[in-house]
Amino acid sequence: MLRAAVYWHDARGQAWLREVLLPAGSTLGDAVRASGLEPRLAEAGAGFAAGGLRLAVFGRLREAGEALRDGDRVDITRGLLVDPKQARRLRARRSRA
């Protein structure tokens, strides 16, 4: 058996961390499904099945079909809403005005 954690942080600032226990050979996608977080993802308009979300393990992007390892923390991530460089430029312009 593999023990893992699944983490999701929504746009409203709520965060969920769910521990899951899965059989050996499970994937990252299996961990997300076992976490019970899919309804929350759908509420946020970012359904996992729709492909609008990406998965990361310890900060490194991974595919849903990759093998899960014991102790992994699977982070569910969304794409960036604003390019970080552009956001810095906008903040700099506002502070000069």
C-alpha positions in Angstrom: 0.0 0.0 0.0 1.0 3.6 -0.7 0.3 6.6 1.5 0.1 10.0 -0.1 -1.4 13.4 0.4 -3.5 15.5 -2.1 -3.5 19.3 -1.8 -5.9 21.8 -3.4 -6.1 25.5 -2.8 -9.0 27.3 -4.4 -9.2 30.9 -5.6 -11.2 32.0 -2.5 -8.3 31.0 -0.2 -9.7 27.7 1.1 -7.2 24.8 1.2 -7.7 21.1 1.5 -5.2 18.4 2.3 -6.4 14.9 2.1 -4.4 11.8 3.1 -5.1 8.7 0.9 -4.1 5.1 1.1 -3.8 3.3 -2.3 -2.6 0.0 -3.6 0.9 -0.3 -5.1 0.9 0.7 -8.8 -1.6 3.6 -8.4 -1.2 6.8 -10.4 -1.3 10.5 -9.4 -4.8 10.6 -11.0 -5.9 7.7 -8.8 -4.8 9.7 -5.8 -6.8 12.7 -6.8 -9.9 10.6 -7.4 -9.5 8.8 -4.0 -9.1 12.1 -2.2 -12.7 13.0 -2.8 -11.8 16.5 -4.0 -13.1 16.2 -7.6 -16.5 17.8 -6.6 -14.7 20.8 -5.2 -12.6 21.1 -8.4 -15.8 21.0 -10.5 -17.4 23.7 -8.2 -14.3 25.9 -8.9 -14.9 25.4 -12.6 -11.6 23.6 -12.9 -12.5 20.0 -13.4 -9.7 17.5 -13.2 -11.2 15.4 -16.0 -11.6 18.4 -18.3 -7.8 18.9 -18.4 -7.9 22.4 -16.9 -5.7 21.4 -14.0 -2.2 20.1 -13.7 -0.6 18.0 -11.1 2.7 18.5 -9.3 4.7 16.4 -6.9 6.9 18.4 -4.5 6.7 21.3 -6.9 7.5 19.5 -10.1 4.9 19.1 -12.8 3.8 15.6 -13.5 1.2 13.8 -15.6 -1.9 12.2 -14.1 -0.9 8.8 -15.4 2.5 8.7 -13.7 3.1 6.2 -10.9 2.5 7.4 -7.3 5.3 6.8 -4.8 4.9 6.3 -1.1 4.9 9.6 0.7 4.2 11.8 -2.4 2.3 15.0 -1.9 0.2 15.6 -5.0 -0.5 19.3 -5.6 -3.4 20.2 -7.9 -2.5 23.4 -9.7 -4.3 25.8 -12.1 -2.7 27.8 -14.8 -1.5 31.3 -14.1 -4.1 34.0 -14.6 -1.5 36.8 -15.2 2.0 36.5 -16.4 4.3 37.3 -13.4 6.4 39.7 -15.4 3.4 41.6 -16.6 2.0 41.8 -13.1 5.3 43.3 -11.8 5.2 45.9 -14.6 1.6 46.9 -13.7 2.5 47.2 -10.0 5.5 49.4 -10.9 3.4 51.7 -13.0 0.8 52.1 -10.3 3.4 52.9 -7.7 5.0 55.6 -9.9 1.6 57.3 -10.5 
